[in-house]
Amino acid sequence: MVFHPEFDNSLADKIGLWFYNNEMVGMTTYDHYFGEAFYAVKKDYEELEEEILEYAITNFSNENGIGIAVNITDSHTIDLLHRYEFVKVKNTENILENIFDGSRFDYKLPKGIEVRNLDIKNDLYKHHKVLWYGFENDGDLPIDEQTMDKQKRMLSASHLNSYLHVVAVNEDGEYVAYCGCWYNSKTDYAYVEPVCTVPQYRKMGIGKALVLEALKRCYSEGAKKAYVISDDPFYKSMGFVQHSCNRAHYSRYLFSH
């Protein structure tokens, strides 16, 4: 998270970590900026939950309060947030899962398109460009020093495995689509993000090919399944199915404002 280009690192000293005998048993952090937060407590240390929640409220609220996403099946956390005057709002976050048991990763690419690893050292500009136009940002591509420093930070993440980040390259050597996958061998799952294709290369199967190639590589590295935050039929067409939903997004408003 701290390597995300929109994460405000100037606030990072507020991140809260709880330890017992040098083992981290609880944590809370903001999501990119103040006003939204996450927290987690390790099993058997649930007595810390209220303390950690209070820390998040005190340190991560903005002028509108604070929002925390909760799984719709997590009645314990929902009850706790109610006690702290949180109210339900309409924000939703859907999670899809793909279990690799028996999965096939076959795909076809259009003529003139090639799949490559993301070249972290040499293609900072190309990576930035495919993200900018792939997500249809308004205006010209920004290449100022501050913007490019944010991109460098994202690609400097110590857990980024360039083998799992794949790009589609056209005959001119331009990136036309990109799929990032994140996998840690200490777990059994991969996480898919981000996925994009520049507008003029859509509806050609390129994005699907990249996701399948990235999933195949995650599988070869030891992952047994993958998750993506989405409800798009695009992912369901590749074997992703419903896993869970964070529909109960609660927001606490600071009444002093």
Contacts in CASP RR format, 6 or more apart in sequence:
PFRMAT RR
TARGET T0000
AUTHOR 0000-0000-0000
METHOD contacts of the structure
MODEL  1
MVFHPEFDNSLADKIGLWFYNNEMVGMTTYDHYFGEAFYAVKKDYEELEE
EILEYAITNFSNENGIGIAVNITDSHTIDLLHRYEFVKVKNTENILENIF
DGSRFDYKLPKGIEVRNLDIKNDLYKHHKVLWYGFENDGDLPIDEQTMDK
QKRMLSASHLNSYLHVVAVNEDGEYVAYCGCWYNSKTDYAYVEPVCTVPQ
YRKMGIGKALVLEALKRCYSEGAKKAYVISDDPFYKSMGFVQHSCNRAHY
SRYLFSH
1 7 0 8 1.000
1 29 0 8 1.000
1 31 0 8 1.000
2 9 0 8 1.000
2 12 0 8 1.000
3 153 0 8 1.000
3 154 0 8 1.000
3 156 0 8 1.000
3 157 0 8 1.000
3 160 0 8 1.000
4 32 0 8 1.000
4 154 0 8 1.000
5 150 0 8 1.000
5 151 0 8 1.000
5 153 0 8 1.000
5 154 0 8 1.000
6 32 0 8 1.000
6 33 0 8 1.000
6 150 0 8 1.000
7 32 0 8 1.000
8 30 0 8 1.000
8 32 0 8 1.000
8 33 0 8 1.000
11 30 0 8 1.000
11 33 0 8 1.000
11 34 0 8 1.000
14 30 0 8 1.000
14 59 0 8 1.000
14 60 0 8 1.000
15 27 0 8 1.000
15 28 0 8 1.000
15 29 0 8 1.000
15 30 0 8 1.000
16 27 0 8 1.000
16 28 0 8 1.000
16 29 0 8 1.000
16 52 0 8 1.000
16 55 0 8 1.000
16 59 0 8 1.000
17 24 0 8 1.000
17 26 0 8 1.000
17 27 0 8 1.000
18 24 0 8 1.000
18 25 0 8 1.000
18 26 0 8 1.000
18 27 0 8 1.000
18 45 0 8 1.000
18 48 0 8 1.000
18 51 0 8 1.000
18 52 0 8 1.000
19 25 0 8 1.000
20 45 0 8 1.000
24 42 0 8 1.000
25 41 0 8 1.000
25 42 0 8 1.000
25 45 0 8 1.000
25 48 0 8 1.000
26 39 0 8 1.000
26 40 0 8 1.000
26 41 0 8 1.000
26 42 0 8 1.000
26 45 0 8 1.000
26 48 0 8 1.000
26 52 0 8 1.000
27 39 0 8 1.000
27 40 0 8 1.000
27 52 0 8 1.000
28 37 0 8 1.000
28 38 0 8 1.000
28 39 0 8 1.000
28 40 0 8 1.000
28 52 0 8 1.000
28 53 0 8 1.000
28 55 0 8 1.000
28 56 0 8 1.000
28 60 0 8 1.000
29 37 0 8 1.000
29 38 0 8 1.000
29 39 0 8 1.000
29 60 0 8 1.000
30 36 0 8 1.000
30 37 0 8 1.000
30 60 0 8 1.000
31 37 0 8 1.000
31 38 0 8 1.000
33 62 0 8 1.000
34 60 0 8 1.000
34 61 0 8 1.000
34 62 0 8 1.000
34 66 0 8 1.000
35 60 0 8 1.000
35 61 0 8 1.000
35 62 0 8 1.000
35 64 0 8 1.000
35 65 0 8 1.000
35 66 0 8 1.000
35 67 0 8 1.000
36 60 0 8 1.000
36 66 0 8 1.000
36 67 0 8 1.000
36 68 0 8 1.000
37 56 0 8 1.000
37 60 0 8 1.000
37 66 0 8 1.000
37 67 0 8 1.000
37 68 0 8 1.000
38 68 0 8 1.000
38 69 0 8 1.000
39 49 0 8 1.000
39 52 0 8 1.000
39 53 0 8 1.000
39 56 0 8 1.000
39 68 0 8 1.000
41 48 0 8 1.000
41 49 0 8 1.000
41 52 0 8 1.000
49 80 0 8 1.000
50 80 0 8 1.000
53 80 0 8 1.000
53 81 0 8 1.000
53 84 0 8 1.000
54 84 0 8 1.000
56 66 0 8 1.000
56 68 0 8 1.000
57 66 0 8 1.000
57 84 0 8 1.000
57 252 0 8 1.000
60 66 0 8 1.000
61 252 0 8 1.000
61 254 0 8 1.000
63 254 0 8 1.000
63 257 0 8 1.000
64 251 0 8 1.000
64 253 0 8 1.000
64 254 0 8 1.000
64 257 0 8 1.000
65 251 0 8 1.000
65 252 0 8 1.000
65 253 0 8 1.000
65 254 0 8 1.000
65 257 0 8 1.000
66 251 0 8 1.000
66 252 0 8 1.000
67 86 0 8 1.000
67 249 0 8 1.000
67 250 0 8 1.000
67 251 0 8 1.000
67 252 0 8 1.000
68 81 0 8 1.000
68 86 0 8 1.000
68 249 0 8 1.000
68 250 0 8 1.000
68 251 0 8 1.000
69 91 0 8 1.000
69 93 0 8 1.000
69 246 0 8 1.000
69 248 0 8 1.000
69 249 0 8 1.000
70 77 0 8 1.000
70 78 0 8 1.000
70 81 0 8 1.000
70 246 0 8 1.000
70 248 0 8 1.000
70 249 0 8 1.000
70 250 0 8 1.000
71 77 0 8 1.000
71 244 0 8 1.000
71 245 0 8 1.000
71 246 0 8 1.000
71 248 0 8 1.000
72 244 0 8 1.000
72 245 0 8 1.000
72 246 0 8 1.000
72 247 0 8 1.000
72 248 0 8 1.000
73 244 0 8 1.000
74 248 0 8 1.000
78 248 0 8 1.000
78 250 0 8 1.000
81 250 0 8 1.000
81 252 0 8 1.000
84 252 0 8 1.000
85 252 0 8 1.000
85 253 0 8 1.000
86 250 0 8 1.000
86 251 0 8 1.000
86 252 0 8 1.000
87 250 0 8 1.000
87 251 0 8 1.000
87 252 0 8 1.000
87 253 0 8 1.000
88 248 0 8 1.000
88 249 0 8 1.000
88 250 0 8 1.000
89 249 0 8 1.000
89 250 0 8 1.000
89 251 0 8 1.000
90 249 0 8 1.000
91 249 0 8 1.000
92 245 0 8 1.000
92 246 0 8 1.000
92 247 0 8 1.000
92 249 0 8 1.000
93 229 0 8 1.000
93 245 0 8 1.000
93 246 0 8 1.000
93 247 0 8 1.000
93 249 0 8 1.000
94 229 0 8 1.000
94 230 0 8 1.000
94 231 0 8 1.000
94 242 0 8 1.000
94 245 0 8 1.000
94 246 0 8 1.000
95 227 0 8 1.000
95 228 0 8 1.000
95 229 0 8 1.000
95 243 0 8 1.000
95 244 0 8 1.000
95 245 0 8 1.000
95 246 0 8 1.000
96 227 0 8 1.000
96 228 0 8 1.000
96 229 0 8 1.000
96 230 0 8 1.000
96 231 0 8 1.000
96 235 0 8 1.000
96 236 0 8 1.000
96 240 0 8 1.000
96 241 0 8 1.000
96 242 0 8 1.000
96 243 0 8 1.000
97 225 0 8 1.000
97 226 0 8 1.000
97 227 0 8 1.000
97 240 0 8 1.000
97 241 0 8 1.000
97 242 0 8 1.000
97 243 0 8 1.000
98 215 0 8 1.000
98 225 0 8 1.000
98 226 0 8 1.000
98 227 0 8 1.000
98 228 0 8 1.000
98 235 0 8 1.000
98 238 0 8 1.000
98 239 0 8 1.000
98 240 0 8 1.000
98 241 0 8 1.000
99 224 0 8 1.000
99 225 0 8 1.000
100 215 0 8 1.000
100 219 0 8 1.000
100 223 0 8 1.000
100 224 0 8 1.000
100 225 0 8 1.000
100 226 0 8 1.000
101 224 0 8 1.000
103 215 0 8 1.000
103 219 0 8 1.000
103 239 0 8 1.000
105 212 0 8 1.000
105 213 0 8 1.000
105 215 0 8 1.000
105 216 0 8 1.000
105 219 0 8 1.000
106 212 0 8 1.000
107 205 0 8 1.000
107 208 0 8 1.000
107 209 0 8 1.000
107 212 0 8 1.000
107 213 0 8 1.000
108 205 0 8 1.000
108 209 0 8 1.000
109 115 0 8 1.000
109 168 0 8 1.000
109 205 0 8 1.000
109 206 0 8 1.000
109 209 0 8 1.000
110 204 0 8 1.000
110 205 0 8 1.000
110 206 0 8 1.000
112 170 0 8 1.000
112 171 0 8 1.000
113 168 0 8 1.000
113 169 0 8 1.000
113 170 0 8 1.000
113 176 0 8 1.000
113 201 0 8 1.000
113 204 0 8 1.000
113 206 0 8 1.000
114 168 0 8 1.000
114 169 0 8 1.000
115 166 0 8 1.000
115 167 0 8 1.000
115 168 0 8 1.000
115 169 0 8 1.000
115 209 0 8 1.000
115 210 0 8 1.000
115 213 0 8 1.000
116 166 0 8 1.000
116 167 0 8 1.000
116 169 0 8 1.000
117 162 0 8 1.000
117 163 0 8 1.000
117 165 0 8 1.000
117 166 0 8 1.000
117 167 0 8 1.000
118 127 0 8 1.000
118 155 0 8 1.000
118 162 0 8 1.000
118 165 0 8 1.000
118 166 0 8 1.000
118 167 0 8 1.000
118 178 0 8 1.000
118 180 0 8 1.000
119 126 0 8 1.000
119 162 0 8 1.000
120 155 0 8 1.000
120 160 0 8 1.000
120 162 0 8 1.000
123 175 0 8 1.000
124 148 0 8 1.000
124 151 0 8 1.000
124 152 0 8 1.000
124 155 0 8 1.000
125 143 0 8 1.000
125 148 0 8 1.000
126 167 0 8 1.000
126 174 0 8 1.000
126 175 0 8 1.000
127 151 0 8 1.000
127 155 0 8 1.000
127 167 0 8 1.000
127 175 0 8 1.000
127 178 0 8 1.000
128 141 0 8 1.000
128 143 0 8 1.000
128 147 0 8 1.000
128 148 0 8 1.000
128 151 0 8 1.000
129 141 0 8 1.000
129 174 0 8 1.000
129 175 0 8 1.000
130 167 0 8 1.000
130 175 0 8 1.000
130 176 0 8 1.000
130 177 0 8 1.000
130 178 0 8 1.000
130 196 0 8 1.000
130 198 0 8 1.000
131 178 0 8 1.000
131 194 0 8 1.000
131 196 0 8 1.000
132 141 0 8 1.000
132 142 0 8 1.000
133 141 0 8 1.000
133 198 0 8 1.000
133 199 0 8 1.000
134 177 0 8 1.000
134 178 0 8 1.000
134 196 0 8 1.000
134 197 0 8 1.000
134 198 0 8 1.000
134 199 0 8 1.000
135 194 0 8 1.000
135 196 0 8 1.000
136 199 0 8 1.000
159 182 0 8 1.000
159 184 0 8 1.000
160 182 0 8 1.000
161 182 0 8 1.000
161 183 0 8 1.000
161 221 0 8 1.000
163 217 0 8 1.000
163 221 0 8 1.000
164 180 0 8 1.000
164 181 0 8 1.000
164 182 0 8 1.000
164 183 0 8 1.000
164 190 0 8 1.000
164 214 0 8 1.000
164 217 0 8 1.000
164 218 0 8 1.000
164 221 0 8 1.000
165 178 0 8 1.000
165 179 0 8 1.000
165 180 0 8 1.000
165 181 0 8 1.000
165 214 0 8 1.000
166 178 0 8 1.000
166 179 0 8 1.000
166 180 0 8 1.000
166 210 0 8 1.000
166 213 0 8 1.000
166 214 0 8 1.000
166 217 0 8 1.000
167 175 0 8 1.000
167 177 0 8 1.000
167 178 0 8 1.000
167 179 0 8 1.000
167 210 0 8 1.000
168 175 0 8 1.000
168 176 0 8 1.000
168 177 0 8 1.000
168 178 0 8 1.000
168 197 0 8 1.000
168 201 0 8 1.000
168 206 0 8 1.000
168 207 0 8 1.000
168 209 0 8 1.000
168 210 0 8 1.000
169 175 0 8 1.000
169 176 0 8 1.000
170 176 0 8 1.000
170 201 0 8 1.000
176 197 0 8 1.000
176 198 0 8 1.000
176 200 0 8 1.000
176 201 0 8 1.000
176 206 0 8 1.000
177 196 0 8 1.000
177 197 0 8 1.000
177 198 0 8 1.000
177 201 0 8 1.000
177 206 0 8 1.000
177 207 0 8 1.000
177 210 0 8 1.000
178 194 0 8 1.000
178 195 0 8 1.000
178 196 0 8 1.000
178 197 0 8 1.000
178 210 0 8 1.000
179 192 0 8 1.000
179 194 0 8 1.000
179 195 0 8 1.000
179 207 0 8 1.000
179 210 0 8 1.000
179 211 0 8 1.000
179 213 0 8 1.000
179 214 0 8 1.000
180 192 0 8 1.000
180 193 0 8 1.000
180 194 0 8 1.000
180 195 0 8 1.000
180 214 0 8 1.000
181 190 0 8 1.000
181 191 0 8 1.000
181 192 0 8 1.000
181 214 0 8 1.000
181 215 0 8 1.000
181 217 0 8 1.000
181 218 0 8 1.000
181 226 0 8 1.000
182 190 0 8 1.000
182 191 0 8 1.000
182 193 0 8 1.000
183 189 0 8 1.000
183 190 0 8 1.000
183 191 0 8 1.000
183 218 0 8 1.000
183 221 0 8 1.000
183 222 0 8 1.000
183 223 0 8 1.000
185 221 0 8 1.000
185 222 0 8 1.000
187 223 0 8 1.000
188 222 0 8 1.000
188 223 0 8 1.000
188 224 0 8 1.000
188 225 0 8 1.000
189 223 0 8 1.000
189 224 0 8 1.000
189 225 0 8 1.000
189 226 0 8 1.000
189 227 0 8 1.000
190 215 0 8 1.000
190 218 0 8 1.000
190 223 0 8 1.000
190 225 0 8 1.000
190 226 0 8 1.000
190 227 0 8 1.000
191 226 0 8 1.000
191 227 0 8 1.000
191 228 0 8 1.000
192 211 0 8 1.000
192 214 0 8 1.000
192 215 0 8 1.000
192 226 0 8 1.000
192 227 0 8 1.000
192 228 0 8 1.000
192 235 0 8 1.000
193 228 0 8 1.000
193 229 0 8 1.000
195 207 0 8 1.000
195 210 0 8 1.000
195 211 0 8 1.000
197 206 0 8 1.000
197 207 0 8 1.000
208 234 0 8 1.000
208 237 0 8 1.000
208 238 0 8 1.000
211 235 0 8 1.000
211 238 0 8 1.000
212 238 0 8 1.000
215 226 0 8 1.000
215 238 0 8 1.000
218 226 0 8 1.000
226 240 0 8 1.000
227 243 0 8 1.000
228 235 0 8 1.000
228 240 0 8 1.000
230 240 0 8 1.000
END
